């Protein structure tokens, strides 16, 4: 979801001479402002929309920095490290912010607080395992396009199936934060979908790395 939006922002940033690391910094400002509002402000229609927009702009800029780096040939290990570190902080904090929001502002049974905690675990495992798989794949033989066998393509059905794992979808549902009766079940369904995905993905990734030995 972030890449089409990121293209417009990347073009605008490149035309203004912004460096990829500067874009990463701007992305972090939007993202962490949104997370701060999520945790600190009693949800209203306006604040909920603000959270969604701040997170979505931050997510689009997160794609734009890499696109600018590739466009200008300015990619570097330091830039990749910075980008992934910002992503790691985002993944480590957003569901904790949801937990704080629910605890402070929602009239929920305390057991519901397990939902963002479980989501936090799922996202942490997904993010770290995905990065490790990317690192391990780089050590395998690549074809002329830079892909290893079976990488770089996906079916429309697969693309549809992984929509719940797109951070952009999570960003969008924060627009409903001020309506707990709607937001809580939607957020819970997303958590369950992501948990199901990571269970299947971990099995697939383990079989893949096992085939390399």
MDAnalysis code that builds the backbone (N, CA, C; Angstrom):
import MDAnalysis as mda
import numpy as np

u = mda.Universe.empty(639, n_residues=213, atom_resindex=np.repeat(np.arange(213), 3), trajectory=True)
u.add_TopologyAttr("name", ["N", "CA", "C"] * 213)
u.add_TopologyAttr("resid", np.arange(1, 214))
u.add_TopologyAttr("resname", ["UNK", "UNK", "UNK", "UNK", "UNK", "UNK", "UNK", "UNK", "UNK", "UNK", "UNK", "UNK", "UNK", "UNK", "UNK", "UNK", "UNK", "UNK", "UNK", "UNK", "UNK", "UNK", "UNK", "UNK", "UNK", "UNK", "UNK", "UNK", "UNK", "UNK", "UNK", "UNK", "UNK", "UNK", "UNK", "UNK", "UNK", "UNK", "UNK", "UNK", "UNK", "UNK", "UNK", "UNK", "UNK", "UNK", "UNK", "UNK", "UNK", "UNK", "UNK", "UNK", "UNK", "UNK", "UNK", "UNK", "UNK", "UNK", "UNK", "UNK", "UNK", "UNK", "UNK", "UNK", "UNK", "UNK", "UNK", "UNK", "UNK", "UNK", "UNK", "UNK", "UNK", "UNK", "UNK", "UNK", "UNK", "UNK", "UNK", "UNK", "UNK", "UNK", "UNK", "UNK", "UNK", "UNK", "UNK", "UNK", "UNK", "UNK", "UNK", "UNK", "UNK", "UNK", "UNK", "UNK", "UNK", "UNK", "UNK", "UNK", "UNK", "UNK", "UNK", "UNK", "UNK", "UNK", "UNK", "UNK", "UNK", "UNK", "UNK", "UNK", "UNK", "UNK", "UNK", "UNK", "UNK", "UNK", "UNK", "UNK", "UNK", "UNK", "UNK", "UNK", "UNK", "UNK", "UNK", "UNK", "UNK", "UNK", "UNK", "UNK", "UNK", "UNK", "UNK", "UNK", "UNK", "UNK", "UNK", "UNK", "UNK", "UNK", "UNK", "UNK", "UNK", "UNK", "UNK", "UNK", "UNK", "UNK", "UNK", "UNK", "UNK", "UNK", "UNK", "UNK", "UNK", "UNK", "UNK", "UNK", "UNK", "UNK", "UNK", "UNK", "UNK", "UNK", "UNK", "UNK", "UNK", "UNK", "UNK", "UNK", "UNK", "UNK", "UNK", "UNK", "UNK", "UNK", "UNK", "UNK", "UNK", "UNK", "UNK", "UNK", "UNK", "UNK", "UNK", "UNK", "UNK", "UNK", "UNK", "UNK", "UNK", "UNK", "UNK", "UNK", "UNK", "UNK", "UNK", "UNK", "UNK", "UNK", "UNK", "UNK", "UNK", "UNK", "UNK", "UNK", "UNK", "UNK", "UNK", "UNK", "UNK"])
u.atoms.positions = np.array([
    [0.823, -1.200, 0.000],
    [0.000, 0.000, 0.000],
    [0.868, 1.265, 0.000],
    [2.048, 1.196, 0.609],
    [2.864, 2.409, 0.738],
    [3.627, 2.751, -0.531],
    [3.897, 1.772, -1.400],
    [4.772, 2.049, -2.539],
    [4.153, 2.982, -3.567],
    [2.873, 2.806, -3.959],
    [2.303, 3.780, -4.905],
    [2.308, 5.201, -4.350],
    [1.946, 5.363, -3.071],
    [1.989, 6.692, -2.457],
    [3.417, 7.192, -2.357],
    [4.326, 6.262, -2.053],
    [5.732, 6.633, -1.906],
    [6.343, 7.162, -3.184],
    [5.854, 6.698, -4.344],
    [6.411, 7.163, -5.620],
    [6.236, 8.671, -5.783],
    [5.054, 9.180, -5.449],
    [4.806, 10.616, -5.568],
    [5.698, 11.394, -4.603],
    [5.805, 10.907, -3.367],
    [6.637, 11.586, -2.378],
    [8.110, 11.489, -2.750],
    [8.521, 10.342, -3.310],
    [9.915, 10.188, -3.733],
    [10.260, 11.170, -4.845],
    [9.348, 11.325, -5.813],
    [9.581, 12.266, -6.915],
    [9.697, 13.695, -6.390],
    [8.807, 14.052, -5.452],
    [8.845, 15.402, -4.885],
    [10.122, 15.621, -4.089],
    [10.518, 14.622, -3.294],
    [11.727, 14.754, -2.479],
    [12.981, 14.818, -3.344],
    [13.027, 13.987, -4.390],
    [14.205, 13.961, -5.269],
    [14.348, 15.292, -6.002],
    [13.233, 15.849, -6.443],
    [13.286, 17.122, -7.168],
    [13.738, 18.270, -6.278],
    [13.593, 18.096, -4.966],
    [14.016, 19.133, -4.021],
    [15.385, 18.835, -3.414],
    [16.012, 17.766, -3.879],
    [17.369, 17.460, -3.444],
    [17.479, 16.851, -2.062],
    [16.396, 16.278, -1.554],
    [16.454, 15.645, -0.233],
    [17.202, 14.312, -0.306],
    [18.059, 14.061, 0.670],
    [18.796, 12.809, 0.747],
    [17.904, 11.731, 1.362],
    [18.171, 10.455, 1.053],
    [17.349, 9.375, 1.622],
    [17.273, 9.413, 3.145],
    [18.397, 9.704, 3.818],
    [18.367, 9.733, 5.282],
    [17.513, 10.877, 5.811],
    [17.455, 11.979, 5.072],
    [16.568, 13.077, 5.463],
    [15.107, 12.655, 5.362],
    [14.794, 11.906, 4.309],
    [13.427, 11.410, 4.141],
    [13.086, 10.430, 5.258],
    [14.049, 9.583, 5.619],
    [13.830, 8.657, 6.737],
    [13.521, 9.422, 8.017],
    [14.250, 10.513, 8.249],
    [14.002, 11.327, 9.440],
    [12.625, 11.962, 9.426],
    [12.203, 12.475, 8.259],
    [10.865, 13.068, 8.148],
    [9.796, 11.995, 8.377],
    [10.035, 10.817, 7.802],
    [9.110, 9.695, 8.004],
    [8.969, 9.378, 9.493],
    [10.098, 9.342, 10.202],
    [10.065, 9.039, 11.632],
    [9.276, 10.098, 12.401],
    [9.417, 11.356, 12.017],
    [8.670, 12.434, 12.695],
    [7.166, 12.234, 12.565],
    [6.704, 11.931, 11.348],
    [5.274, 11.681, 11.151],
    [4.817, 10.455, 11.943],
    [5.583, 9.367, 11.818],
    [5.186, 8.106, 12.449],
    [5.099, 8.230, 13.962],
    [6.136, 8.790, 14.580],
    [6.171, 8.812, 16.044],
    [5.272, 9.909, 16.615],
    [4.975, 10.931, 15.821],
    [3.941, 11.878, 16.251],
    [2.587, 11.176, 16.293],
    [2.310, 10.372, 15.262],
    [1.060, 9.611, 15.251],
    [0.956, 8.653, 16.414],
    [2.053, 7.964, 16.721],
    [2.053, 7.024, 17.846],
    [1.869, 7.773, 19.159],
    [2.489, 8.944, 19.271],
    [2.327, 9.745, 20.482],
    [0.893, 10.198, 20.688],
    [0.244, 10.664, 19.614],
    [-1.165, 11.068, 19.700],
    [-2.032, 9.877, 20.081],
    [-1.743, 8.726, 19.516],
    [-2.485, 7.499, 19.813],
    [-2.469, 7.187, 21.311],
    [-1.308, 7.323, 21.932],
    [-1.173, 6.953, 23.341],
    [-1.631, 8.046, 24.292],
    [-1.539, 9.318, 23.872],
    [-1.720, 10.419, 24.816],
    [-3.055, 11.132, 24.729],
    [-3.757, 11.023, 23.598],
    [-4.951, 11.832, 23.386],
    [-6.205, 10.959, 23.417],
    [-7.193, 11.419, 24.189],
    [-8.478, 10.725, 24.228],
    [-9.086, 10.717, 22.823],
    [-9.386, 9.522, 22.274],
    [-9.807, 9.452, 20.869],
    [-11.086, 10.229, 20.585],
    [-10.996, 11.095, 19.588],
    [-12.139, 11.791, 19.015],
    [-12.089, 11.546, 17.509],
    [-13.147, 11.852, 16.783],
    [-13.067, 11.680, 15.322],
    [-11.879, 12.413, 14.707],
    [-11.583, 13.628, 15.197],
    [-10.471, 14.405, 14.629],
    [-9.123, 13.797, 14.988],
    [-8.945, 13.431, 16.258],
    [-7.657, 12.859, 16.651],
    [-7.446, 11.495, 16.003],
    [-8.516, 10.732, 15.838],
    [-8.393, 9.419, 15.188],
    [-7.960, 9.563, 13.738],
    [-8.578, 10.503, 13.033],
    [-8.180, 10.765, 11.649],
    [-6.743, 11.264, 11.591],
    [-6.347, 12.070, 12.563],
    [-4.977, 12.572, 12.606],
    [-3.983, 11.433, 12.771],
    [-4.289, 10.499, 13.671],
    [-3.408, 9.341, 13.862],
    [-3.259, 8.562, 12.559],
    [-4.394, 8.304, 11.902],
    [-4.355, 7.538, 10.656],
    [-3.533, 8.247, 9.589],
    [-3.731, 9.546, 9.433],
    [-3.016, 10.301, 8.401],
    [-1.526, 10.406, 8.710],
    [-1.183, 10.669, 9.964],
    [0.229, 10.763, 10.341],
    [0.951, 9.447, 10.090],
    [0.324, 8.344, 10.480],
    [0.943, 7.038, 10.276],
    [1.045, 6.699, 8.795],
    [0.017, 7.044, 8.021],
    [0.041, 6.725, 6.594],
    [1.105, 7.532, 5.855],
    [1.226, 8.814, 6.177],
    [2.270, 9.628, 5.544],
    [3.654, 9.099, 5.929],
    [3.820, 8.753, 7.199],
    [5.091, 8.178, 7.629],
    [5.411, 6.880, 6.909],
    [4.383, 6.078, 6.683],
    [4.565, 4.795, 5.998],
    [4.927, 5.005, 4.529],
    [4.281, 5.967, 3.882],
    [4.600, 6.261, 2.488],
    [6.020, 6.804, 2.360],
    [6.425, 7.665, 3.271],
    [7.791, 8.189, 3.250],
    [8.815, 7.099, 3.527],
    [8.412, 6.082, 4.285],
    [9.291, 4.957, 4.562],
    [9.633, 4.210, 3.274],
    [8.718, 4.228, 2.318],
    [9.005, 3.653, 1.006],
    [9.780, 4.635, 0.133],
    [9.484, 5.921, 0.281],
    [10.104, 6.936, -0.571],
    [11.609, 7.020, -0.371],
    [12.096, 6.818, 0.849],
    [13.545, 6.951, 1.065],
    [14.325, 5.924, 0.251],
    [13.834, 4.693, 0.221],
    [14.511, 3.671, -0.573],
    [14.422, 3.948, -2.069],
    [13.279, 4.469, -2.510],
    [13.121, 4.775, -3.931],
    [14.058, 5.899, -4.354],
    [14.223, 6.903, -3.498],
    [15.157, 7.993, -3.808],
    [16.589, 7.476, -3.819],
    [16.917, 6.578, -2.883],
    [18.274, 6.014, -2.844],
    [18.577, 5.241, -4.119],
    [17.606, 4.470, -4.605],
    [17.830, 3.718, -5.851],
    [17.866, 4.646, -7.054],
    [17.014, 5.667, -7.038],
    [16.967, 6.596, -8.165],
    [18.283, 7.367, -8.310],
    [18.836, 7.803, -7.193],
    [20.065, 8.583, -7.238],
    [21.329, 7.778, -7.071],
    [21.187, 6.450, -6.887],
    [22.364, 5.613, -6.674],
    [23.112, 5.963, -5.406],
    [22.371, 6.391, -4.376],
    [23.003, 6.840, -3.135],
    [22.745, 5.890, -1.971],
    [22.291, 4.682, -2.263],
    [22.051, 3.720, -1.194],
    [23.339, 3.354, -0.483],
    [23.236, 3.058, 0.798],
    [24.425, 2.711, 1.587],
    [24.017, 1.798, 2.733],
    [24.977, 1.031, 3.270],
    [24.661, 0.219, 4.457],
    [24.158, 1.058, 5.624],
    [24.718, 2.268, 5.782],
    [24.281, 3.132, 6.881],
    [22.824, 3.545, 6.692],
    [22.445, 3.849, 5.445],
    [21.065, 4.225, 5.172],
    [20.108, 3.074, 5.416],
    [20.516, 1.870, 5.007],
    [19.669, 0.702, 5.231],
    [19.537, 0.430, 6.726],
    [20.636, 0.572, 7.458],
    [20.590, 0.364, 8.909],
    [19.636, 1.360, 9.564],
    [19.742, 2.639, 9.171],
    [18.877, 3.664, 9.755],
    [17.413, 3.366, 9.457],
    [17.118, 2.998, 8.221],
    [15.742, 2.712, 7.822],
    [15.165, 1.565, 8.643],
    [15.929, 0.484, 8.773],
    [15.433, -0.677, 9.522],
    [15.346, -0.392, 11.019],
    [16.239, 0.450, 11.528],
    [16.186, 0.781, 12.950],
    [14.927, 1.585, 13.273],
    [14.610, 2.554, 12.411],
    [13.369, 3.319, 12.596],
    [12.164, 2.388, 12.528],
    [12.178, 1.459, 11.560],
    [11.080, 0.492, 11.452],
    [10.969, -0.353, 12.720],
    [12.119, -0.754, 13.267],
    [12.106, -1.589, 14.469],
    [11.487, -0.843, 15.649],
    [11.838, 0.432, 15.797],
    [11.251, 1.224, 16.889],
    [9.745, 1.366, 16.690],
    [9.334, 1.583, 15.441],
    [7.902, 1.681, 15.137],
    [7.185, 0.392, 15.502],
    [7.736, -0.744, 15.067],
    [7.104, -2.034, 15.346],
    [7.069, -2.323, 16.838],
    [8.076, -1.831, 17.560],
    [8.156, -2.114, 18.994],
    [7.259, -1.211, 19.832],
    [6.719, -0.141, 19.233],
    [5.987, 0.828, 20.040],
    [4.513, 0.989, 19.683],
    [4.134, 0.716, 18.445],
    [2.773, 1.082, 18.046],
    [1.708, 0.280, 18.784],
    [1.936, -1.013, 18.985],
    [0.917, -1.810, 19.671],
    [0.927, -1.545, 21.174],
    [2.088, -1.146, 21.705],
    [2.112, -0.706, 23.096],
    [1.319, 0.584, 23.253],
    [1.351, 1.451, 22.240],
    [0.541, 2.670, 22.279],
    [-0.945, 2.334, 22.240],
    [-1.316, 1.317, 21.454],
    [-2.716, 0.867, 21.451],
    [-3.112, 0.379, 22.840],
    [-2.238, -0.397, 23.460],
    [-2.522, -0.902, 24.807],
    [-2.755, 0.262, 25.778],
    [-1.881, 1.279, 25.732],
    [-2.030, 2.438, 26.613],
    [-3.347, 3.158, 26.330],
    [-3.679, 3.312, 25.050],
    [-4.933, 3.960, 24.665],
    [-6.129, 3.205, 25.226],
    [-6.134, 1.898, 25.054],
    [-7.260, 1.104, 25.550],
    [-7.358, 1.185, 27.069],
    [-6.214, 1.124, 27.729],
    [-6.206, 1.143, 29.198],
    [-6.675, 2.492, 29.733],
    [-6.275, 3.581, 29.070],
    [-6.604, 4.920, 29.565],
    [-8.014, 5.375, 29.167],
    [-8.428, 5.040, 27.943],
    [-9.612, 5.702, 27.390],
    [-10.780, 4.784, 27.060],
    [-10.559, 3.479, 26.997],
    [-11.639, 2.551, 26.645],
    [-12.191, 1.882, 27.897],
    [-13.473, 1.636, 27.876],
    [-14.116, 0.911, 28.980],
    [-14.168, -0.567, 28.591],
    [-13.041, -1.262, 28.819],
    [-12.900, -2.655, 28.411],
    [-12.505, -3.518, 29.597],
    [-12.899, -4.780, 29.529],
    [-12.372, -5.757, 30.472],
    [-10.860, -5.836, 30.286],
    [-10.146, -5.943, 31.403],
    [-8.686, -5.924, 31.351],
    [-8.122, -7.028, 30.460],
    [-8.879, -8.106, 30.267],
    [-8.379, -9.200, 29.428],
    [-8.220, -8.787, 27.969],
    [-8.935, -7.749, 27.540],
    [-8.790, -7.271, 26.167],
    [-7.396, -6.709, 25.920],
    [-6.706, -6.315, 26.987],
    [-5.365, -5.767, 26.814],
    [-4.377, -6.822, 26.319],
    [-4.779, -8.080, 26.385],
    [-3.933, -9.139, 25.827],
    [-3.838, -9.021, 24.302],
    [-4.856, -8.439, 23.671],
    [-4.870, -8.373, 22.205],
    [-3.691, -7.566, 21.671],
    [-3.485, -6.299, 22.109],
    [-2.307, -5.586, 21.619],
    [-0.989, -6.205, 22.062],
    [-0.971, -6.857, 23.217],
    [0.257, -7.525, 23.646],
    [0.604, -8.686, 22.705],
    [-0.406, -9.470, 22.343],
    [-0.168, -10.574, 21.412],
    [0.228, -10.031, 20.041],
    [-0.446, -8.975, 19.608],
    [-0.117, -8.347, 18.321],
    [1.343, -7.881, 18.325],
    [1.783, -7.345, 19.459],
    [3.176, -6.894, 19.591],
    [4.152, -8.046, 19.381],
    [3.861, -9.177, 20.004],
    [4.721, -10.353, 19.853],
    [4.735, -10.820, 18.396],
    [3.550, -10.903, 17.800],
    [3.442, -11.355, 16.409],
    [4.253, -10.456, 15.479],
    [4.108, -9.135, 15.628],
    [4.804, -8.200, 14.757],
    [6.310, -8.253, 14.969],
    [6.747, -8.415, 16.212],
    [8.180, -8.488, 16.496],
    [8.793, -9.729, 15.853],
    [8.115, -10.857, 15.982],
    [8.612, -12.097, 15.372],
    [8.620, -11.975, 13.853],
    [7.547, -11.419, 13.294],
    [7.457, -11.252, 11.844],
    [8.591, -10.370, 11.330],
    [8.780, -9.223, 11.963],
    [9.786, -8.272, 11.494],
    [11.187, -8.853, 11.582],
    [11.536, -9.437, 12.716],
    [12.886, -9.960, 12.886],
    [13.142, -11.163, 11.991],
    [12.155, -12.061, 11.854],
    [12.336, -13.234, 11.005],
    [12.436, -12.852, 9.532],
    [11.628, -11.850, 9.117],
    [11.669, -11.401, 7.733],
    [13.027, -10.798, 7.395],
    [13.572, -9.975, 8.297],
    [14.887, -9.385, 8.048],
    [15.974, -10.456, 7.993],
    [15.876, -11.441, 8.874],
    [16.861, -12.510, 8.866],
    [16.779, -13.325, 7.581],
    [15.561, -13.589, 7.112],
    [15.410, -14.316, 5.847],
    [16.022, -13.525, 4.698],
    [15.818, -12.229, 4.689],
    [16.400, -11.394, 3.641],
    [17.921, -11.470, 3.678],
    [18.486, -11.436, 4.875],
    [19.937, -11.534, 5.024],
    [20.461, -12.884, 4.551],
    [19.762, -13.953, 4.933],
    [20.207, -15.286, 4.545],
    [20.083, -15.503, 3.044],
    [19.009, -14.972, 2.461],
    [18.816, -15.123, 1.020],
    [19.912, -14.425, 0.224],
    [20.416, -13.329, 0.753],
    [21.479, -12.611, 0.051],
    [22.741, -13.458, -0.065],
    [22.872, -14.419, 0.822],
    [24.041, -15.282, 0.769],
    [23.908, -16.435, -0.208],
    [22.704, -16.580, -0.789],
    [22.481, -17.646, -1.760],
    [22.773, -17.137, -3.168],
    [22.934, -18.067, -4.081],
    [23.200, -17.706, -5.467],
    [22.025, -16.927, -6.039],
    [22.299, -15.817, -6.718],
    [21.276, -14.969, -7.301],
    [21.326, -15.063, -8.817],
    [20.156, -14.815, -9.440],
    [20.127, -14.823, -10.891],
    [20.505, -13.438, -11.421],
    [20.383, -13.228, -12.727],
    [20.821, -11.982, -13.339],
    [20.017, -10.763, -12.887],
    [18.817, -10.991, -12.290],
    [18.002, -9.880, -11.805],
    [18.287, -9.562, -10.349],
    [19.125, -10.366, -9.691],
    [19.368, -10.163, -8.271],
    [18.430, -10.935, -7.383],
    [17.596, -11.817, -7.970],
    [16.670, -12.642, -7.191],
    [17.219, -14.062, -7.100],
    [16.938, -14.726, -5.984],
    [17.181, -16.157, -5.947],
    [15.957, -16.850, -6.513],
    [16.070, -18.120, -6.794],
    [14.980, -18.856, -7.427],
    [13.699, -18.729, -6.628],
    [12.606, -18.389, -7.329],
    [11.301, -18.308, -6.685],
    [11.011, -16.981, -6.022],
    [11.976, -16.032, -6.088],
    [11.761, -14.754, -5.445],
    [11.472, -13.690, -6.497],
    [10.689, -12.662, -6.113],
    [10.454, -11.540, -7.005],
    [9.127, -11.580, -7.720],
    [8.378, -12.684, -7.602],
    [7.075, -12.781, -8.221],
    [6.076, -13.285, -7.183],
    [4.816, -12.956, -7.399],
    [3.764, -13.461, -6.523],
    [2.463, -13.468, -7.301],
    [1.572, -14.368, -6.925],
    [0.296, -14.481, -7.606],
    [-0.678, -13.454, -7.046],
    [-1.716, -13.080, -7.823],
    [-2.736, -12.163, -7.300],
    [-3.400, -12.703, -6.036],
    [-3.593, -14.042, -5.972],
    [-4.218, -14.636, -4.794],
    [-3.337, -14.444, -3.561],
    [-2.028, -14.635, -3.733],
    [-1.114, -14.440, -2.607],
    [-1.118, -12.973, -2.170],
    [-1.082, -12.066, -3.142],
    [-1.088, -10.644, -2.821],
    [-2.321, -10.263, -2.016],
    [-3.473, -10.844, -2.379],
    [-4.708, -10.581, -1.650],
    [-4.658, -11.181, -0.250],
    [-4.067, -12.373, -0.144],
    [-4.029, -13.071, 1.140],
    [-3.173, -12.334, 2.170],
    [-2.152, -11.616, 1.709],
    [-1.256, -10.950, 2.657],
    [-1.653, -9.497, 2.932],
    [-2.782, -9.054, 2.396],
    [-3.242, -7.681, 2.662],
    [-3.330, -7.380, 4.161],
    [-3.839, -8.321, 5.007],
    [-3.910, -8.008, 6.442],
    [-2.560, -7.729, 7.082],
    [-1.462, -8.171, 6.460],
    [-0.140, -7.935, 7.030],
    [0.436, -6.587, 6.600],
    [-0.240, -5.876, 5.705],
    [0.239, -4.579, 5.237],
    [0.015, -3.540, 6.336],
    [1.079, -2.880, 6.750],
    [0.975, -1.865, 7.797],
    [0.023, -0.751, 7.394],
    [-0.124, -0.517, 6.101],
    [-1.020, 0.518, 5.627],
    [-2.458, 0.268, 6.019],
    [-2.880, -0.992, 6.019],
    [-4.245, -1.315, 6.433],
    [-4.436, -0.992, 7.907],
    [-3.435, -1.294, 8.718],
    [-3.509, -0.939, 10.139],
    [-3.610, 0.573, 10.307],
    [-2.829, 1.306, 9.511],
    [-2.899, 2.773, 9.571],
    [-4.326, 3.260, 9.315],
    [-4.977, 2.677, 8.314],
    [-6.308, 3.134, 7.921],
    [-7.351, 2.898, 9.009],
    [-7.277, 1.764, 9.697],
    [-8.325, 1.485, 10.685],
    [-8.203, 2.373, 11.918],
    [-7.058, 3.042, 12.095],
    [-6.955, 3.983, 13.214],
    [-7.900, 5.170, 13.041],
    [-8.405, 5.385, 11.831],
    [-9.407, 6.427, 11.630],
    [-10.686, 6.124, 12.409],
    [-10.862, 4.863, 12.818],
    [-12.046, 4.443, 13.573],
    [-11.764, 4.326, 15.070],
    [-10.630, 4.857, 15.504],
    [-10.212, 4.717, 16.895],
    [-11.228, 5.278, 17.880],
    [-11.971, 6.306, 17.471],
    [-12.931, 6.934, 18.388],
    [-14.227, 6.139, 18.511],
    [-14.318, 5.023, 17.789],
    [-15.515, 4.160, 17.862],
    [-15.055, 2.780, 18.348],
    [-14.877, 2.601, 19.662],
    [-14.345, 1.341, 20.182],
    [-15.119, 0.103, 19.735],
    [-16.439, 0.218, 19.591],
    [-17.249, -0.941, 19.200],
    [-16.888, -1.439, 17.809],
    [-16.285, -0.583, 16.990],
    [-15.850, -0.966, 15.647],
    [-14.350, -1.242, 15.621],
    [-13.588, -0.354, 16.271],
    [-12.126, -0.483, 16.199],
    [-11.621, -1.744, 16.884],
    [-12.138, -2.056, 18.054],
    [-11.631, -3.214, 18.801],
    [-11.786, -4.518, 18.013],
    [-12.976, -4.845, 17.467],
    [-13.069, -6.090, 16.697],
    [-12.233, -6.071, 15.412],
    [-12.136, -4.922, 14.741],
    [-11.325, -4.861, 13.528],
    [-9.849, -5.071, 13.853],
    [-9.374, -4.425, 14.883],
    [-7.986, -4.578, 15.315],
    [-7.716, -6.022, 15.742],
    [-8.668, -6.625, 16.449],
    [-8.513, -8.019, 16.887],
    [-8.463, -8.966, 15.700],
    [-9.318, -8.744, 14.698],
    [-9.298, -9.585, 13.498],
    [-7.971, -9.463, 12.757],
    [-7.444, -8.239, 12.690],
    [-6.135, -8.055, 12.060],
    [-5.048, -8.804, 12.824],
    [-5.119, -8.751, 14.139],
    [-4.145, -9.483, 14.952],
    [-4.205, -10.975, 14.657],
    [-5.430, -11.533, 14.604],
    [-5.590, -12.960, 14.333],
    [-5.099, -13.325, 12.934],
    [-5.378, -12.460, 11.958],
    [-4.908, -12.707, 10.592],
    [-3.387, -12.694, 10.523],
    [-2.764, -11.757, 11.208],
    [-1.310, -11.682, 11.224],
    [-0.693, -12.862, 11.970],
    [-1.357, -13.294, 13.039],
    [-0.859, -14.460, 13.773],
    [-0.922, -15.710, 12.900],
    [-2.035, -15.866, 12.168],
    [-2.145, -17.004, 11.261],
    [-1.101, -16.955, 10.168],
    [-0.858, -15.755, 9.631],
    [0.144, -15.619, 8.574],
    [1.530, -15.995, 9.066],
    [1.917, -15.518, 10.250],
    [3.281, -15.771, 10.707],
    [3.496, -17.243, 11.022],
    [2.455, -17.936, 11.497],
    [2.584, -19.379, 11.722],
    [2.899, -20.097, 10.409],
    [2.171, -19.758, 9.352],
    [2.413, -20.366, 8.044],
    [3.753, -19.935, 7.467],
    [4.088, -18.637, 7.632],
    [5.332, -18.118, 7.067],
    [6.553, -18.745, 7.739],
    [6.508, -18.906, 9.054],
    [7.652, -19.494, 9.754],
    [7.911, -20.914, 9.282],
    [6.846, -21.669, 9.065],
    [7.011, -23.035, 8.548],
    [7.637, -23.011, 7.162],
    [7.162, -22.129, 6.297],
    [7.683, -22.020, 4.934],
    [9.145, -21.597, 4.946],
    [9.471, -20.580, 5.745],
    [10.843, -20.084, 5.787],
    [11.791, -21.138, 6.345],
    [11.338, -21.899, 7.334],
    [12.199, -22.953, 7.892],
    [12.486, -24.021, 6.845],
    [11.446, -24.410, 6.092],
    [11.665, -25.400, 5.031],
    [12.618, -24.858, 3.968],
    [12.498, -23.553, 3.690],
    [13.373, -22.947, 2.678],
    [14.831, -22.974, 3.115],
    [15.113, -22.543, 4.330],
    [16.515, -22.517, 4.777],
    [17.041, -23.930, 4.975],
    [16.161, -24.868, 5.326],
    [16.610, -26.249, 5.469],
    [17.049, -26.842, 4.149],
    [16.424, -26.383, 3.057],
    [16.783, -26.918, 1.732],
    [18.144, -26.423, 1.252],
    [18.697, -25.393, 1.905],
    [19.975, -24.873, 1.481],
    [21.158, -25.692, 2.015],
    [20.925, -26.467, 3.061],
    [22.025, -27.208, 3.680],
    [22.315, -28.511, 2.921],
])
